Amino acid sequence: MAKDPATPGRLKQIRMVAQIIKQADPKGMPIVYGSALGTLAVFVVVGVIFGWSWIVFGVFAALLVGMLVFSRLAQRAQYSMLDGQPGATYAILQGLRGTWHVEDKPVAVNRDQDLVFRIVGYPGVILISEGPSSRVQRMLVAEKKRVQRVAVDVPVYDIQCGDGEGQIPLAKLQRHLMKLPRNLKKPAVSEVNNRMRALTPAVPLPKGPLPRGARMPRGPKAR
């Protein structure tokens, strides 16, 4: 039987993710192994009492638990690495699943590298800022006024992403977006997104250099 050529790639990817988890939390991988072995131990005990078939189920259960814990720690490590980096909010927005249209560049930027991103989904138009509240509030208000002139009768939300008071932490941003009400039907989402894409940016990108090592990510075209 021919070997799957993608298998070595997947194994390499898993090892890379394991290294990221280890860097973010040295106890991360021991927790993964411990959760899997602990689950297997429980099924072994049950198998000794009620029948060896439980041990077979225990092997699959241990793998499943280990994978779930591994996935959760990998996500936590990703947030830890992104936190505080310019464009971290955009990286999280790219991971949204479903009918979400993410603008591939900030709609507002200032000299302090504070950013405002815009997405369109079932809730309506959502503006998400990245930066201290004292600096981004004015940017959000100005951008919201521009959007409301075009998106008449469409709900417009503004969210501040950050660790300050009243802001949504990066790790909770996706969950917060998913809790917003579904105000639009799918055809309306596409129609509103087309109107938003025709809206020219209010503030051009600053000519000054980005902080050392920072890079604005390029996103995919709107789905």
Backbone torsions as a table, in degrees:
resi	resn	phi	psi	omega
1	MET	NA	132.9	-178.4
2	ALA	-70.6	141.0	179.3
3	LYS	-77.9	146.6	177.7
4	ASP	-73.4	116.3	-177.6
5	PRO	-64.0	-19.7	-178.3
6	ALA	-80.5	-15.0	-176.5
7	THR	-60.1	-49.5	178.3
8	PRO	-57.8	-35.4	178.8
9	GLY	-65.3	-41.2	179.6
10	ARG	-66.8	-41.2	179.1
11	LEU	-64.0	-40.4	178.1
12	LYS	-63.5	-39.6	179.3
13	GLN	-65.0	-40.8	178.7
14	ILE	-63.0	-41.3	178.4
15	ARG	-64.5	-38.1	178.5
16	MET	-65.1	-42.7	178.8
17	VAL	-65.1	-38.5	178.0
18	ALA	-61.7	-38.0	177.4
19	GLN	-65.7	-38.7	178.0
20	ILE	-64.0	-43.9	178.3
21	ILE	-61.5	-41.5	-179.4
22	LYS	-64.0	-39.4	178.8
23	GLN	-67.7	-40.0	-179.1
24	ALA	-72.9	-35.9	-178.5
25	ASP	-151.5	105.4	-179.0
26	PRO	-56.7	-23.4	-179.8
27	LYS	-88.1	-1.7	-174.2
28	GLY	-61.7	-55.2	-177.7
29	MET	-66.9	-38.8	172.7
30	PRO	-57.5	-33.5	177.2
31	ILE	-66.5	-39.2	178.1
32	VAL	-62.1	-50.5	-179.5
33	TYR	-63.0	-40.9	-178.1
34	GLY	-65.1	-39.6	179.6
35	SER	-66.3	-38.9	179.5
36	ALA	-69.3	-45.8	-179.0
37	LEU	-67.9	-35.6	177.6
38	GLY	-63.8	-41.5	177.9
39	THR	-64.0	-43.6	179.3
40	LEU	-62.7	-40.1	-179.6
41	ALA	-61.8	-39.6	179.0
42	VAL	-62.8	-43.9	-179.3
43	PHE	-69.9	-30.7	176.9
44	VAL	-64.8	-43.8	178.4
45	VAL	-61.9	-44.4	178.7
46	VAL	-64.0	-37.3	180.0
47	GLY	-65.9	-38.2	178.1
48	VAL	-63.0	-34.2	-176.8
49	ILE	-84.6	-43.8	-171.1
50	PHE	-109.5	-9.7	179.7
51	GLY	139.5	145.2	-173.9
52	TRP	-69.2	-15.8	178.6
53	SER	-62.3	-27.0	178.2
54	TRP	-64.5	-29.2	179.9
55	ILE	-67.4	-38.3	177.3
56	VAL	-61.5	-45.5	176.2
57	PHE	-61.3	-34.5	-178.9
58	GLY	-62.8	-34.9	179.1
59	VAL	-62.9	-47.1	179.6
60	PHE	-67.4	-39.0	178.7
61	ALA	-64.0	-39.6	179.5
62	ALA	-64.6	-41.8	177.6
63	LEU	-63.3	-42.0	-179.5
64	LEU	-64.3	-46.0	179.3
65	VAL	-63.3	-42.9	178.5
66	GLY	-60.7	-40.7	-179.8
67	MET	-67.5	-39.5	179.6
68	LEU	-64.6	-44.2	179.0
69	VAL	-66.2	-40.7	178.4
70	PHE	-59.9	-44.7	-179.5
71	SER	-64.1	-42.3	-179.3
72	ARG	-65.5	-42.0	179.2
73	LEU	-68.8	-34.3	177.5
74	ALA	-64.3	-41.4	178.2
75	GLN	-64.6	-41.7	179.1
76	ARG	-64.6	-38.6	178.4
77	ALA	-65.7	-37.8	177.7
78	GLN	-61.0	-46.3	179.1
79	TYR	-62.3	-39.2	-179.9
80	SER	-63.0	-39.9	-179.4
81	MET	-72.6	-34.3	-177.3
82	LEU	-80.4	-28.8	-173.6
83	ASP	-57.1	125.6	179.2
84	GLY	89.9	-7.0	179.7
85	GLN	-89.2	139.8	176.6
86	PRO	-59.7	131.6	179.9
87	GLY	85.2	7.8	-179.6
88	ALA	-62.5	-37.4	179.3
89	THR	-60.5	-41.9	-179.8
90	TYR	-63.5	-39.5	179.2
91	ALA	-61.1	-37.1	178.5
92	ILE	-72.0	-39.4	-179.5
93	LEU	-63.4	-31.8	179.1
94	GLN	-64.0	-22.2	-178.8
95	GLY	-85.4	1.1	179.2
96	LEU	-64.8	137.9	179.2
97	ARG	-107.9	145.4	179.2
98	GLY	104.2	-158.5	-175.8
99	THR	-84.9	82.2	176.1
100	TRP	-128.5	129.6	176.9
101	HIS	-108.1	112.4	-176.7
102	VAL	-103.2	121.5	176.9
103	GLU	-62.2	134.6	-171.3
104	ASP	-80.8	6.4	175.2
105	LYS	-154.3	159.9	179.5
106	PRO	-62.9	147.0	176.4
107	VAL	-92.0	-11.0	176.6
108	ALA	-154.1	137.1	-179.7
109	VAL	-143.1	143.9	173.1
110	ASN	-120.2	-179.7	-176.1
111	ARG	-66.8	-20.3	179.0
112	ASP	-87.1	7.4	-179.0
113	GLN	66.4	24.1	169.1
114	ASP	-76.6	141.1	-171.9
115	LEU	-126.7	152.5	169.8
116	VAL	-128.9	123.7	178.3
117	PHE	-107.2	156.3	-179.7
118	ARG	-129.2	131.8	174.8
119	ILE	-130.6	156.1	178.4
120	VAL	-126.2	132.0	179.9
121	GLY	-154.7	-165.5	180.0
122	TYR	-58.3	-33.6	177.5
123	PRO	-67.0	-29.6	-175.7
124	GLY	135.3	-139.9	176.7
125	VAL	-99.1	131.8	-177.3
126	ILE	-124.9	125.2	176.0
127	LEU	-104.4	128.6	-175.4
128	ILE	-126.3	121.7	-177.7
129	SER	-97.8	157.6	176.7
130	GLU	-134.1	111.1	-177.7
131	GLY	146.6	173.8	179.4
132	PRO	-60.8	143.4	-177.6
133	SER	-58.8	-36.6	-177.4
134	SER	-64.0	-22.5	-178.0
135	ARG	-103.3	-30.8	-173.6
136	VAL	-89.3	-17.3	-176.6
137	GLN	-58.8	-45.3	179.8
138	ARG	-64.6	-37.7	178.5
139	MET	-63.4	-42.6	-179.8
140	LEU	-65.0	-42.8	-179.7
141	VAL	-62.1	-44.3	-179.2
142	ALA	-64.6	-43.6	-179.0
143	GLU	-68.6	-35.6	179.9
144	LYS	-64.4	-38.6	177.8
145	LYS	-63.9	-40.4	179.6
146	ARG	-64.7	-42.8	-178.7
147	VAL	-66.1	-41.2	-176.3
148	GLN	-67.4	-23.5	176.2
149	ARG	-68.6	-28.8	-177.9
150	VAL	-97.8	-42.8	-177.6
151	ALA	-94.5	70.4	-180.0
152	VAL	-68.8	136.2	179.0
153	ASP	64.9	15.8	176.5
154	VAL	-107.6	128.7	179.0
155	PRO	-60.2	134.9	178.3
156	VAL	-123.5	120.7	-179.4
157	TYR	-107.8	146.9	172.4
158	ASP	-124.9	130.8	-176.0
159	ILE	-129.1	133.6	174.5
160	GLN	-100.2	120.9	178.7
161	CYS	-98.7	126.2	-179.7
162	GLY	165.8	-172.7	-177.4
163	ASP	-104.9	5.7	179.7
164	GLY	-79.7	173.8	179.9
165	GLU	-65.1	130.5	-179.4
166	GLY	81.7	-0.3	179.5
167	GLN	-98.5	157.9	179.5
168	ILE	-94.9	120.5	178.3
169	PRO	-59.1	151.0	-178.4
170	LEU	-55.6	-40.5	-176.9
171	ALA	-68.4	-18.5	-177.4
172	LYS	-108.0	4.7	-174.4
173	LEU	-64.6	-49.7	-178.8
174	GLN	-59.7	-44.0	-179.3
175	ARG	-62.5	-39.5	179.2
176	HIS	-63.6	-42.3	179.6
177	LEU	-63.9	-39.0	-178.8
178	MET	-67.0	-20.6	-178.9
179	LYS	-86.5	-8.1	179.3
180	LEU	-67.7	148.6	-178.0
181	PRO	-66.2	150.5	178.2
182	ARG	-90.4	96.6	-175.4
183	ASN	-93.7	-20.6	-174.0
184	LEU	-119.1	150.9	170.5
185	LYS	-84.3	164.8	-176.0
186	LYS	-57.7	-46.5	178.2
187	PRO	-60.2	-36.5	179.6
188	ALA	-67.6	-34.5	178.1
189	VAL	-60.7	-45.5	179.4
190	SER	-65.2	-39.7	-178.8
191	GLU	-66.4	-43.0	178.3
192	VAL	-66.3	-38.5	179.4
193	ASN	-63.3	-39.2	177.8
194	ASN	-62.3	-39.3	177.8
195	ARG	-66.6	-37.7	-179.5
196	MET	-68.4	-37.1	-179.1
197	ARG	-68.3	-24.1	177.9
198	ALA	-82.2	-8.6	-179.2
199	LEU	-80.5	120.4	-178.0
200	THR	-72.9	148.5	179.4
201	PRO	-60.4	141.0	-179.5
202	ALA	-77.9	-33.1	-176.2
203	VAL	-127.4	122.8	177.4
204	PRO	-68.6	157.8	177.4
205	LEU	-61.7	135.7	-179.7
206	PRO	-63.7	147.0	-178.6
207	LYS	-80.4	-15.8	179.7
208	GLY	-67.7	157.7	-178.7
209	PRO	-71.0	150.8	173.5
210	LEU	-71.2	160.8	175.8
211	PRO	-55.8	151.6	-177.0
212	ARG	-55.7	129.9	178.3
213	GLY	84.4	-5.8	-178.4
214	ALA	-89.7	147.8	178.6
215	ARG	-147.1	131.2	176.0
216	MET	-75.7	120.9	-176.6
217	PRO	-71.3	148.4	175.1
218	ARG	-95.3	129.5	-175.7
219	GLY	-102.1	169.0	177.0
220	PRO	-75.3	164.5	175.9
221	LYS	-66.7	153.3	-178.7
222	ALA	-58.8	138.4	179.8
223	ARG	-80.6	NA	NA
